[in-house]
């Protein structure tokens, strides 16, 4: 399992909230069209496979996508 972390994706602010549930976001997926999605650890892990398939870049500020 590999995790992509780049410097072009902006750091996630503590004020940013998961697009699914409103919890604190820790993962930002930059989409090829320029938009982004942010997820909490739970939803980031839940959607990890799909995110890796479609995201141009993924910033994982807490390493949750690399966790078992």
Phi, psi and omega per residue, in radians:
X1 nan 2.170 -3.141
X2 -1.986 2.634 3.125
X3 -2.138 2.346 3.117
X4 -1.750 2.151 3.055
X5 -2.225 2.180 -3.112
X6 -2.253 2.943 -3.140
X7 -1.623 -0.102 -3.127
X8 -1.441 -0.412 3.069
X9 -1.396 2.240 -3.107
X10 -1.100 2.529 3.051
X11 -1.030 2.638 -3.123
X12 -1.522 2.164 3.132
X13 -1.314 2.565 3.065
X14 -1.040 -0.326 3.132
X15 -1.445 -0.269 -3.119
X16 -1.295 2.497 -3.058
X17 -2.110 2.596 3.124
X18 -0.971 2.356 3.113
X19 -1.193 -0.276 -3.136
X20 -1.672 -0.749 -2.969
X21 -2.255 -0.190 3.133
X22 1.564 0.009 3.070
X23 -1.252 2.932 3.117
X24 -1.041 2.261 -3.118
X25 -1.413 2.501 3.071
X26 -2.298 -0.129 -3.109
X27 -2.229 2.300 3.049
X28 -2.104 2.203 3.067
X29 -1.929 2.035 3.076
X30 -1.489 2.251 -3.112
X31 -1.630 2.687 -3.103
X32 -0.989 -0.535 -3.131
X33 -1.378 -0.067 3.099
X34 1.866 -0.250 3.104
X35 -1.392 3.076 3.066
X36 -2.507 2.810 3.052
X37 -2.190 2.467 3.063
X38 -2.143 2.457 -3.082
X39 -2.376 2.663 2.958
X40 -1.280 3.025 -3.139
X41 -1.038 -0.783 -3.111
X42 -1.027 -0.928 -3.100
X43 -1.282 -0.495 3.037
X44 -1.077 -0.808 3.096
X45 -1.145 -0.708 -3.112
X46 -1.061 -0.656 -3.061
X47 -1.870 0.248 -3.051
X48 -0.960 -0.826 -3.099
X49 -1.060 -0.800 -3.134
X50 -1.169 -0.702 3.121
X51 -1.074 -0.785 3.135
X52 -1.077 -0.567 -3.107
X53 -1.285 -0.515 -3.025
X54 -1.999 -0.365 -3.049
X55 -1.342 2.468 3.025
X56 -1.312 -0.615 3.111
X57 -2.620 2.639 3.067
X58 -2.280 2.242 3.021
X59 -1.891 2.116 -3.100
X60 -2.044 1.641 -3.010
X61 -1.281 -0.184 3.116
X62 -2.175 0.127 3.088
X63 1.241 0.364 -3.060
X64 -1.225 -0.483 3.132
X65 -1.304 -0.310 3.089
X66 -1.612 -0.141 -3.128
X67 -1.378 2.595 3.140
X68 -1.160 nan nan
